[in-house]
């Protein structure tokens, strides 16, 4: 027998054991055996704390135009925050007239966010894609109409067109640099020039645990995004939960190198919060998990050694590939790293195994991968899996203070949450708020779970897809979408980004595939500018997808897992239609809704559909393989 792998020492706890109760109505409740410890009333209390304890330590750093790191210490940030908070009060901002931030992660964005918290003014960080990618600004317009901001911030003139199209003329605009044609623009420097007054001290004194920090808008599917009310109570409670589970965060100030967008709860609440709450330093990574964006991420990771590293699965895939030929990157990444964590989708086990191999080569031991389940409505973390035997799909056990209820629903088990980290509701949406909670006040997630080992609940829970995604074939057979989707993506690596499962009330399961265009071009040896339809017609690419279809058919165990037809999509997912988030996550419901005609054609098309692939074992007349 081979020896068990060694893991780098990292103190964990809080979510390693749970009290489990099974009830007569068939539900199960569970909670951590560890009590949630005291936490501050306001997130800005941690800024004050560290400005006193470690005034010269960097809170945040970002590269300037020359490529050098520009640092802002805790003491400097506290001064900046108080000045800008005064300027926000001078503009008359309030809960009814909050701050809206259109642009992405930078030092000015963080300053404004903390200043708003200090003054007791909510802010709304909005996906940059809604301004820079969207063609109709529909979601941006909806968010602004829902929140009625009294001030809008954007970093530069790239946002000018979106501002002209969606921001009312009487709403002041602040920019770090640049201008908006036809309207007056305040400079960010003018906000920094404000002098704090007794009115600011009075406003700050009224800020408490129930004060709204921000409105975070969900990505939306077939409906418009919903504004999640996020309070100081929610954020501080969750950051204390995380600190108890990932105890090593308290042992040394964490160092983060992070690109994840702040309009999402993972980047803007979880990751920024971990740095601030624990007196750490956040290096803003201007990269992104795309072929072009990874250049900047890899540059940063060659220079800065994080103590904990977060990314989406695609980001880890790109980093693993780069480390295959770059030992300097590998050694720097693992030098101080105590743990890693992914979110947004499942991490391919092959990528996970390669990460372990690189860690062992760099430092002689593996670095644990933390997984879990969280969402915007829960600020975000509810369960963590911190054991060293964690595998893809594991979500672990509840964090201290989180109550979990498992409810049998349509053949699956839905997980629901209650606790101090759970939202009070959606902003200005009472009906949606009421529908979000059950009769006992548990938030209905719509996520399905099951026990890793029913005989040993302490091993934790396994993600089992979405309850609303599953459907029946015409035979009455249930199709479990989550596992099948993951199986297709894993089998189609590296050329499949995601799969949307079809077959509601049909005889057979089908799938719409979003290809990774860059990987398909690489496979075919085609230039980067080659149009995707031409790439998908290339014989080598066609052969790849034919082999995938054949393999999926052959490996199926029944009609619910047997994919009878694939359509490889030449049209990329649309952010305006809600098909994709700016993190690259595909929304199943939105794709099925917006491409309903294509789904119908998937079951009727023959040679007229050049992107249809059926398994060789399933070919019939009119179905071109």
Buried (B, 14 or more C-beta within 10 A) or exposed (E): EEEEEEBBEBEBBBBBEBEBEEEEEEBBBBBBBBEBEEBBBBBBBBBBBBBEEBEEBBBBBBBEEEEEBBBBBBBBBBBBBBBBBBBBBEBEBBEEBBBBBBBBBBBBBBBBBBBBBBBBBBBBBBBBBBBBEBEEBBBBBBBBEBBEBBBBBBBEBBBBBBBBEBBEEEBBBBBBEBBBEEBEBBBBEEBBEBEBEEEBEEBBEEBEBEBBBBBBBBBBBEEBBBBBBBBBBBBBBBBBBBBBBBBBBBBEBBBBBBBBBBBBBBBBBBBBBBBBBBBBBBBBBBBBBBBEBBEBBBBBBBEBBBBBBBBBBBBBBBBBBBBEEBEEBBBBBBEBBBBBBBBBBBBBEBBBEBBBBBBBEBBEBBBBBBBBBBBBBBBBBBBBBBBBEBBBBBBBBBBBBBBBBBBEBEEBBBBBBBBBBBBBBBBBBEEBBEEBBBEEEBBBBBBBBBBBEEEEBBBBBBBBBBBBBBBBBEEEBEBBBBBBBBBBBBBBBBBBBBBBBBBEEBEBBBBBBBBBBBBBBBBBEBEEEBEBEEBBBBEEBBEBBBBBBBBBBEEBEEBBBBBBBBBBBBEEBBBBBBBBBBBBBBBBBBBBBBBEEBBEBBBEBEEEBBBBBBBEEBEEEEBEB
